[in-house]
């Protein structure tokens, strides 16, 4: 899944070429969350890790695509004892 990794700046450039409107860019301690309003009126939220690489993308239907399999959602489906 390394092919999905891109920098936040590259993602911003792509969004600008698509004509998406930046709603917010929210920095956090573990990375950042960026939201765009698409031309069809839908919204997406892209999450980036602490070094600025793409981590996940969520749309308004709550469909999610992730690059990092160590995410909290992936661990929920793992061993019930918390062992990996």
N, C-alpha and C positions, 0 to 999 in steps of 0.2 A: 504494500500500500504506500510505499515511499513516493510513488508517482503523484499522489494527491498532495504531497507536501509542497507548499509554496509560501513565500514570504507575505507578510501583511501588505507591504507596499505593492507587490505584484497583484495581490487581490484587489487593492484599491484601484490600480490602473485598469484591471479588467472590468471592474464595476463601472468606472467612468466611461470606458468605451461602450459598455452596454446601455448607458444612459440611466443607470440606477441612481437614486437620490440617497445620500448618506443621511441616516436619521441620527445615529449616535456612534461614538467610539469610546467605549467605557473601559479604561485601564483598571486592572485588578492586580493583586500581588502575584497571582499565578499565571498572568497573561492578560488578555483583553477580549472584549466582546464587541462586535461591530454589527450594526443593523442597517439594512438597506430597504428602501421602498422600490419595488420593481415597477416597470412600465405598465404592467397589467393590474397594478394596485395591490399585489401581494407583498408581503414582507419576508425577509430572511434574516437570520442571525448567524454570523460566522464567529467562531471562537478560535483564538490564537494562543499558543503557549507562551511561556515567559521569555523565549528567545525570538518570538515573532513568527513562528511557523504555524501554518494552518493546522487546526486540530479537529474541528467539527463544523457542520453546517446544519441548521434546523430551519424548517419553513413553517408557515402558519398552520399546517396540518399536523405539526409536531413530528414530522418525519425527520429522521436524523441520520447523517452520514458522518462516521468518525474515522480518523486515521489511527489514533492511539488505542490499542486494544487493552491498555491498562486503565481505562476510564472506569469510573464508578459503576456505570451501567453494565460493563462487561464483567465486573467482579460480582455483581448481583446474581449472575447466571452460573457462577463458579461453585466451588465446594461450599457446602452449607456451614462447615466448621471454620471457614475463613482461611483454610490452607490453600496454597497455590501449587 
